[in-house]
């Protein structure tokens, strides 16, 4: 079955791809998600963005979807100590990167291509892939 990662992103899900870390003490992932102002998981209430828990309790059950023409993304690289992951410790945020903001789907695909990545290679964070956030 082919993954539909773009649809996952447009529904407000986070996608991750494990990268080869330059430091053997770490496991490193690239994380992609929608920018909060276009994320359908959030509703504007009295001037504040509030998560819509009733309709979006689990990522695979999200019903709303961001329009492709309005989609804006954020990406960041996060590294975590292998020892912490293996021992089940809470993740240290010391090596969590800053977000880079991407303003369209085309720009996202350009960013991925420039970094020799493909959206189909990303996955939803699960216990199986050990992504700690």
C-alpha positions in Angstrom: 0.0 0.0 0.0 1.4 3.4 -1.0 1.7 5.9 1.8 -0.2 9.2 1.4 2.1 11.3 3.4 1.0 14.6 1.8 -2.6 13.9 3.0 -1.2 13.1 6.5 0.6 16.4 6.6 -2.5 18.3 5.3 -4.6 16.7 8.1 -2.1 18.1 10.7 -0.1 15.0 11.4 3.7 15.1 12.0 5.9 13.1 9.8 9.5 12.0 10.7 12.4 10.4 8.8 15.4 9.0 10.6 18.7 10.4 9.3 22.3 9.2 9.6 23.7 11.1 12.6 27.2 12.6 12.4 27.7 11.6 16.1 27.4 7.9 17.0 25.9 8.9 20.4 22.7 10.2 18.8 19.8 9.2 16.7 18.6 12.0 14.5 15.3 12.6 12.7 13.9 15.3 10.4 10.4 16.3 11.4 7.8 17.9 9.1 4.5 19.4 10.1 2.0 22.2 9.1 2.6 25.6 10.5 0.0 26.1 13.3 -2.0 28.9 11.5 -3.0 26.4 8.8 -3.2 23.3 10.9 -6.8 21.9 10.8 -6.3 20.5 14.3 -6.6 24.1 15.6 -9.6 26.4 15.7 -9.5 30.2 16.2 -11.5 31.0 19.3 -11.5 34.5 20.7 -8.3 35.4 18.8 -6.4 32.3 20.1 -5.7 29.0 18.3 -7.2 26.1 20.3 -6.8 22.4 19.6 -10.0 20.8 18.5 -9.8 17.6 20.6 -13.3 16.4 19.9 -12.8 16.0 16.2 -9.1 15.3 16.0 -8.3 13.0 19.0 -6.0 10.7 17.0 -4.0 11.7 13.9 -5.5 8.9 11.8 -9.0 10.0 12.7 -8.6 13.7 11.7 -11.5 14.8 9.5 -10.5 18.3 8.5 -7.8 18.9 5.9 -5.8 22.0 5.0 -6.2 23.2 1.4 -3.1 22.5 -0.7 -3.0 26.1 -1.9 -2.9 27.3 1.8 -0.4 24.8 3.1 2.7 26.1 4.9 5.1 23.8 6.7 7.8 23.7 9.3 10.8 21.4 9.4 13.4 20.7 12.0 16.2 18.3 12.8 16.1 16.6 16.2 18.8 14.5 17.8 18.4 12.4 20.9 21.0 10.3 22.9 20.8 6.7 22.0 21.3 5.8 25.6 18.3 7.8 26.7 16.1 6.2 24.0 17.3 2.6 24.9 16.7 3.3 28.7 13.2 4.8 28.1 14.2 8.2 29.6 12.3 11.4 28.8 13.9 13.0 25.8 16.4 15.9 26.3 15.5 18.9 24.3 19.1 20.1 24.2 19.5 18.9 20.6 16.1 19.7 19.2 16.6 22.0 16.3 14.8 25.3 15.5 12.0 25.2 12.9 12.7 26.3 9.3 9.5 27.7 7.8 8.4 26.7 4.3 5.6 28.6 2.6 4.2 26.2 0.0 4.0 22.6 -1.1 6.3 23.3 -4.0 8.9 24.8 -1.6 8.6 21.8 0.6 9.3 19.4 -2.3 12.2 21.7 -3.4 13.7 21.6 0.2 13.4 17.8 0.3 14.9 17.3 -3.2 17.8 19.7 -2.3 18.5 17.4 0.8 18.1 14.2 -1.2 14.9 13.3 0.6 11.5 12.1 -0.6 8.2 12.6 1.2 7.3 8.9 0.7 10.3 8.0 2.9 8.8 9.7 6.0 6.4 8.1 8.5 4.1 8.9 11.3 5.9 8.8 14.7 5.3 5.5 16.4 6.7 3.3 19.2 8.2 1.2 16.4 10.4 3.9 15.1 11.5 5.1 18.6 10.9 8.8 17.8 10.8 10.3 21.3 8.7 13.4 20.8 
